């Protein structure tokens, strides 16, 4: 985007490169170039039976997610996706697992709005495809929206919103899984919702602002990671089966009665997270005409995507003028801790992407092990030591 006259573009906070100690022998680097990781992930999905174009998109977005620093939803998801693909192939055509070939069914298309049945195709590919189709419509009419039912898991919403924001558009993405129950309604003890993420991406002068939040305080993936590591949360971000706040991640899936993830706002102000959860369910399930009433049991999700062109409102320059002014005011705000200045959502992701382009990306031992096991099963060479 063009730089507004007389204003200094806000730079992403720099993350210094790692340097080996001169007193230690140089060990093989655990960091793998981004291009090699994308090629590796793409080969895994192709070997599992996925169309090459879909595999390339899923691989690119998973690695981008890791490059952004969102490790729970990057290549760590690939073994789960591959297991779900295998589950579908082993079922002999039963309605289970991730579908890997074909196109979504277009149930309705009015030009500005559309409804798709995603047929449980890869969610990252479905939403990326919807964005590509929505952008020219928004460029022609100011906005466009797509509601998708029966998508598979769509990964990191911020990585998808970035696809539109990088090209000067605003993207709104809401996602829920009508088959999942992890979050209780405010005042209740029985899990009903999923964390229900919501993302907003909009363009900036140097990099986009990427807001990616959810209706619960923490996520299912983080809770499972804590439980697997034998750790407790620092704060009581869950509720046990009686509705009492707890730091124990085991209550979500390993205790009876099952507990739930706390809504954003906690026990005092959880009505705010409750409202957000209802909004996301209405957009993703109500507008797609499919959801909890149908009681699906297959891992997947429903999606609402909206793309807007600022040029159809006060104009792109006016949009940047306002949002960059606010961004500069936020970053200049006196911080509580001088070592941790205020940053906007997307600042850290931009810096992490730059570092990943220079150095590559490394992975923890459990992720490397899981990916290498799948590589061996599928006959794919792995770049992960």
C-alpha positions as CSV (number, residue, x, y, z in Angstrom):
1,X,0.0,0.0,0.0
2,X,1.3,3.5,-0.7
3,X,2.8,5.4,2.2
4,X,0.8,8.4,3.5
5,X,2.7,11.6,3.0
6,X,4.7,12.9,5.9
7,X,4.3,9.8,8.2
8,X,6.8,7.2,9.1
9,X,5.6,3.7,8.6
10,X,5.6,1.6,11.7
11,X,8.1,-1.2,11.6
12,X,7.6,-4.6,13.0
13,X,9.6,-5.3,16.2
14,X,12.9,-6.8,15.3
15,X,13.6,-10.3,16.6
16,X,17.4,-10.8,16.6
17,X,18.9,-13.7,14.7
18,X,20.4,-16.6,16.8
19,X,24.1,-16.8,16.8
20,X,26.1,-19.9,17.9
21,X,28.5,-19.4,20.8
22,X,32.1,-19.3,19.6
23,X,33.1,-21.4,22.6
24,X,30.9,-24.3,21.5
25,X,31.3,-26.6,18.5
26,X,28.9,-25.9,15.6
27,X,26.1,-28.5,15.7
28,X,23.8,-29.3,12.7
29,X,21.2,-26.6,12.5
30,X,17.7,-27.7,13.6
31,X,16.3,-24.9,11.5
32,X,14.8,-25.9,8.1
33,X,14.2,-23.4,5.3
34,X,10.6,-22.5,4.7
35,X,10.6,-23.7,1.1
36,X,11.8,-27.2,2.2
37,X,9.2,-27.4,4.8
38,X,6.5,-26.5,2.4
39,X,7.7,-29.1,-0.1
40,X,7.9,-31.7,2.6
41,X,4.4,-31.1,3.9
42,X,3.0,-31.0,0.3
43,X,4.7,-34.4,-0.4
44,X,3.1,-35.9,2.7
45,X,-0.4,-34.8,1.8
46,X,0.0,-35.9,-1.9
47,X,1.3,-39.3,-0.7
48,X,-1.8,-39.6,1.5
49,X,-4.0,-39.1,-1.6
50,X,-4.7,-35.4,-1.6
51,X,-5.0,-33.5,-4.8
52,X,-1.7,-31.7,-5.5
53,X,-3.2,-28.2,-5.6
54,X,-5.0,-28.7,-2.3
55,X,-1.8,-30.2,-0.8
56,X,0.3,-27.2,-1.9
57,X,-2.2,-24.7,-0.3
58,X,-2.5,-26.6,3.0
59,X,1.3,-27.0,3.2
60,X,1.9,-23.3,2.5
61,X,-0.6,-22.2,5.1
62,X,0.6,-24.6,7.8
63,X,4.2,-23.5,7.4
64,X,3.1,-19.8,7.3
65,X,1.3,-20.4,10.6
66,X,4.5,-21.8,12.1
67,X,6.5,-18.8,10.6
68,X,4.0,-16.5,12.3
69,X,4.7,-18.1,15.7
70,X,1.4,-19.9,16.0
71,X,2.9,-23.3,16.6
72,X,-0.2,-25.2,17.9
73,X,-1.9,-24.8,14.4
74,X,1.1,-25.2,12.1
75,X,2.8,-28.4,11.0
76,X,1.8,-29.9,14.4
77,X,-1.6,-30.3,12.8
78,X,-0.3,-32.3,9.8
79,X,-0.2,-35.7,11.7
80,X,-3.8,-35.1,12.8
81,X,-4.9,-34.3,9.3
82,X,-3.0,-37.4,7.9
83,X,-4.6,-39.6,10.5
84,X,-8.1,-38.3,9.6
85,X,-7.4,-38.9,5.9
86,X,-6.3,-42.4,6.7
87,X,-9.5,-42.9,8.8
88,X,-11.6,-41.9,5.8
89,X,-9.8,-44.2,3.4
90,X,-10.0,-47.1,5.8
91,X,-13.8,-46.6,6.3
92,X,-14.5,-47.8,2.7
93,X,-16.6,-44.7,1.8
94,X,-18.3,-44.1,5.2
95,X,-18.9,-40.5,6.2
96,X,-15.8,-40.1,8.2
97,X,-12.4,-38.4,7.8
98,X,-11.0,-35.6,5.7
99,X,-12.0,-35.7,2.0
100,X,-9.0,-35.1,-0.3
101,X,-10.4,-34.8,-3.8
102,X,-13.1,-32.8,-5.6
103,X,-14.7,-29.4,-5.2
104,X,-17.3,-27.9,-2.8
105,X,-20.9,-27.9,-3.8
106,X,-22.2,-24.4,-4.4
107,X,-25.7,-24.4,-2.8
108,X,-26.5,-20.8,-3.5
109,X,-24.8,-17.9,-5.2
110,X,-26.3,-14.4,-5.4
111,X,-23.2,-12.7,-6.6
112,X,-22.4,-10.9,-3.4
113,X,-23.2,-13.9,-1.1
114,X,-22.7,-17.6,-1.5
115,X,-23.3,-20.8,0.5
116,X,-21.0,-23.8,0.0
117,X,-21.1,-27.3,1.2
118,X,-17.4,-28.0,1.8
119,X,-17.9,-31.8,1.8
120,X,-15.2,-32.0,4.6
121,X,-12.5,-31.1,2.1
122,X,-9.4,-29.5,3.6
123,X,-10.5,-26.4,5.5
124,X,-7.4,-24.3,4.7
125,X,-7.9,-24.9,1.0
126,X,-11.6,-24.2,1.1
127,X,-11.3,-20.9,2.9
128,X,-8.2,-19.8,0.8
129,X,-10.3,-20.6,-2.3
130,X,-13.3,-18.7,-0.9
131,X,-11.0,-15.7,-0.3
132,X,-9.7,-15.8,-3.9
133,X,-13.3,-15.8,-5.2
134,X,-14.5,-13.1,-2.8
135,X,-11.7,-10.6,-3.6
136,X,-12.7,-9.8,-7.2
137,X,-16.4,-9.6,-6.1
138,X,-15.5,-7.2,-3.3
139,X,-13.3,-5.2,-5.8
140,X,-16.4,-4.9,-8.0
141,X,-19.1,-4.3,-5.4
142,X,-17.4,-3.3,-2.2
143,X,-18.0,-6.5,-0.3
144,X,-18.6,-10.2,-0.7
145,X,-19.4,-13.0,1.8
146,X,-19.3,-16.8,1.7
147,X,-20.8,-19.2,4.3
148,X,-19.4,-22.7,4.3
149,X,-21.0,-25.7,5.9
150,X,-19.2,-29.0,6.5
151,X,-15.6,-27.7,6.0
152,X,-12.8,-29.7,7.6
153,X,-10.6,-27.9,10.2
154,X,-9.4,-24.5,8.9
155,X,-6.3,-24.0,11.0
156,X,-5.0,-20.6,12.0
157,X,-7.6,-17.9,11.0
158,X,-4.9,-15.1,11.1
159,X,-2.9,-16.8,8.3
160,X,-6.1,-16.9,6.2
161,X,-7.1,-13.3,6.9
162,X,-3.5,-12.2,5.9
163,X,-4.2,-13.5,2.4
164,X,-6.8,-10.8,1.9
165,X,-5.1,-8.1,4.0
166,X,-1.9,-8.4,2.0
167,X,-3.8,-7.3,-1.1
168,X,-5.5,-4.3,0.5
169,X,-8.8,-5.8,1.6
170,X,-10.4,-6.3,5.0
171,X,-11.3,-9.9,5.9
172,X,-13.6,-11.2,8.6
173,X,-13.6,-14.9,9.4
174,X,-15.8,-16.7,12.0
175,X,-15.5,-20.4,12.6
176,X,-17.3,-23.0,14.7
177,X,-17.4,-26.8,14.9
178,X,-21.0,-28.0,15.4
179,X,-19.7,-31.5,16.2
180,X,-17.5,-30.2,19.1
181,X,-18.4,-29.4,22.7
182,X,-15.7,-27.7,24.8
183,X,-17.2,-24.5,26.2
184,X,-20.2,-24.2,28.4
185,X,-22.7,-21.3,28.0
186,X,-22.4,-18.6,30.6
187,X,-23.8,-19.9,33.9
188,X,-23.8,-23.5,32.8
189,X,-21.7,-26.5,33.6
190,X,-22.1,-28.6,30.4
191,X,-19.9,-27.9,27.4
192,X,-21.8,-26.9,24.3
193,X,-19.6,-24.7,22.1
194,X,-16.2,-25.0,20.6
195,X,-13.8,-22.1,21.3
196,X,-15.3,-20.4,18.2
197,X,-12.4,-18.3,16.8
198,X,-12.9,-15.0,15.1
199,X,-10.4,-13.1,13.0
200,X,-10.1,-9.7,11.4
201,X,-7.3,-8.8,9.1
202,X,-6.8,-5.3,7.6
203,X,-4.0,-3.7,5.5
204,X,-1.2,-1.6,7.0
205,X,1.7,0.4,5.5
206,X,4.3,-2.2,6.3
207,X,2.3,-5.3,7.3
208,X,-1.3,-6.1,8.1
209,X,-3.0,-6.0,11.4
210,X,-4.2,-9.5,12.3
211,X,-6.7,-9.9,15.1
212,X,-7.3,-13.6,16.0
213,X,-9.3,-14.3,19.1
214,X,-11.8,-16.8,20.3
215,X,-14.8,-16.9,22.7
216,X,-12.9,-18.9,25.3
217,X,-9.9,-17.8,27.3
218,X,-7.7,-20.7,26.1
219,X,-8.0,-23.3,23.4
220,X,-8.5,-27.0,23.1
221,X,-5.0,-27.5,21.5
222,X,-3.3,-25.6,24.3
223,X,-5.2,-27.5,27.0
224,X,-4.2,-30.8,25.4
225,X,-0.5,-29.7,25.2
226,X,-0.6,-28.7,28.9
227,X,-2.1,-32.1,29.9
228,X,0.4,-34.1,27.8
229,X,3.3,-32.2,29.4
230,X,1.9,-32.7,32.9
231,X,1.6,-29.0,33.4
232,X,-1.1,-26.8,34.9
233,X,-2.3,-23.4,33.6
234,X,-0.9,-20.4,35.4
235,X,-4.5,-19.2,35.9
236,X,-7.9,-20.9,36.4
237,X,-8.9,-20.8,32.7
238,X,-11.1,-23.9,32.8
239,X,-14.2,-25.0,34.8
240,X,-14.5,-28.4,36.3
241,X,-17.6,-30.5,35.9
242,X,-19.4,-28.6,38.7
243,X,-18.6,-25.2,37.2
244,X,-15.7,-24.3,39.6
245,X,-12.6,-22.5,38.2
246,X,-9.5,-24.7,37.9
247,X,-6.0,-24.7,36.5
248,X,-6.1,-28.4,35.8
249,X,-6.2,-29.2,32.0
250,X,-7.3,-32.8,32.7
251,X,-10.9,-31.7,33.5
252,X,-11.6,-31.0,29.8
253,X,-11.3,-34.6,28.6
254,X,-9.9,-36.8,31.4
255,X,-12.3,-36.3,34.3
256,X,-16.0,-37.2,34.9
257,X,-18.2,-35.2,34.8
258,X,-16.3,-33.4,32.1
259,X,-15.3,-29.8,32.6
260,X,-15.1,-27.0,30.0
261,X,-12.9,-24.1,28.8
262,X,-13.9,-20.8,30.5
263,X,-15.5,-18.2,28.3
264,X,-13.6,-14.9,27.7
265,X,-14.3,-12.7,30.7
266,X,-14.1,-15.6,33.2
267,X,-16.6,-16.2,35.9
268,X,-17.2,-12.5,36.5
269,X,-17.6,-11.3,32.9
270,X,-18.1,-14.4,30.9
271,X,-21.3,-13.0,29.4
272,X,-19.0,-11.2,26.9
273,X,-17.4,-14.4,25.7
274,X,-20.9,-16.0,25.6
275,X,-22.1,-13.2,23.3
276,X,-19.1,-13.7,21.0
277,X,-19.8,-17.4,20.9
278,X,-23.4,-16.9,19.9
279,X,-22.4,-14.3,17.3
280,X,-20.0,-16.7,15.7
281,X,-22.4,-19.6,15.8
282,X,-25.1,-17.4,14.1
283,X,-22.7,-16.3,11.3
284,X,-21.1,-19.7,10.7
285,X,-24.0,-22.1,11.3
286,X,-27.1,-19.9,10.9
287,X,-26.1,-18.4,7.6
288,X,-24.8,-21.7,6.2
289,X,-28.1,-23.4,7.2
290,X,-26.3,-26.3,8.9
291,X,-25.1,-26.8,12.5
292,X,-25.9,-28.3,15.9
293,X,-29.5,-29.1,15.0
294,X,-28.2,-31.6,12.5
295,X,-25.9,-33.1,15.2
296,X,-22.9,-33.9,13.0
297,X,-20.3,-36.2,14.4
298,X,-17.5,-35.6,11.9
299,X,-14.4,-33.4,12.7
300,X,-14.9,-30.3,10.8
301,X,-16.3,-26.8,11.0
302,X,-18.5,-24.1,9.6
303,X,-17.1,-20.8,8.3
304,X,-18.4,-17.3,7.6
305,X,-16.0,-15.2,5.4
306,X,-16.6,-11.6,4.6
307,X,-14.2,-9.5,2.4
308,X,-14.5,-5.7,2.2
309,X,-12.8,-3.2,-0.1
310,X,-12.1,0.1,1.8
311,X,-12.1,1.9,-1.5
312,X,-15.9,1.6,-1.6
313,X,-16.2,3.4,1.7
314,X,-14.2,6.6,2.6
315,X,-11.3,5.3,0.4
316,X,-8.2,3.3,0.9
317,X,-6.0,6.3,1.7
318,X,-8.5,7.5,4.3
319,X,-8.6,4.0,5.8
320,X,-4.9,3.8,6.1
321,X,-4.7,7.3,7.5
322,X,-7.0,6.5,10.3
323,X,-5.8,3.0,11.1
324,X,-2.1,3.9,10.9
325,X,-2.6,7.0,13.2
326,X,-4.3,4.8,15.8
327,X,-1.5,2.2,15.4
328,X,1.2,4.7,16.0
329,X,-0.6,6.1,19.0
330,X,-0.9,2.5,20.5
331,X,2.8,1.7,19.9
332,X,3.8,5.1,21.4
333,X,1.7,4.5,24.5
334,X,3.8,4.4,27.7
335,X,4.2,0.7,28.6
336,X,3.7,-0.9,31.9
337,X,7.1,-2.7,31.4
338,X,9.6,-0.7,29.4
339,X,11.1,-3.9,28.1
340,X,7.7,-4.9,26.6
341,X,6.4,-2.0,24.5
342,X,2.9,-2.0,23.2
343,X,2.5,-3.8,19.9
344,X,-0.4,-4.4,17.6
345,X,-1.8,-7.8,16.6
346,X,0.3,-8.7,13.6
347,X,3.5,-6.9,14.6
348,X,5.1,-10.0,16.2
349,X,3.8,-12.2,13.3
350,X,5.5,-10.0,10.8
351,X,8.8,-10.1,12.7
352,X,8.6,-13.8,13.1
353,X,7.9,-14.3,9.3
354,X,11.0,-12.2,8.5
355,X,13.2,-14.3,10.9
356,X,11.8,-17.5,9.5
357,X,12.7,-16.4,5.9
358,X,16.3,-15.7,7.1
359,X,16.9,-18.7,9.4
360,X,14.2,-21.3,8.7
361,X,12.0,-22.9,11.4
362,X,12.7,-25.4,14.1
363,X,10.3,-27.8,15.8
364,X,10.1,-29.5,19.2
365,X,10.8,-33.1,19.6
366,X,7.2,-34.4,19.7
367,X,6.3,-32.6,16.5
368,X,9.5,-33.8,14.7
369,X,8.8,-37.4,15.9
370,X,5.2,-37.4,14.7
371,X,6.1,-35.9,11.3
372,X,9.0,-38.3,10.8
373,X,6.8,-41.3,11.6
374,X,4.3,-40.2,9.0
375,X,7.1,-39.6,6.5
376,X,8.4,-43.1,7.0
377,X,4.9,-44.6,6.6
378,X,4.2,-42.6,3.4
379,X,7.7,-43.0,1.9
380,X,8.5,-39.3,2.0
381,X,12.0,-37.9,2.7
382,X,12.0,-35.8,5.8
383,X,14.2,-32.7,6.3
384,X,13.7,-32.9,10.1
385,X,16.6,-34.4,12.0
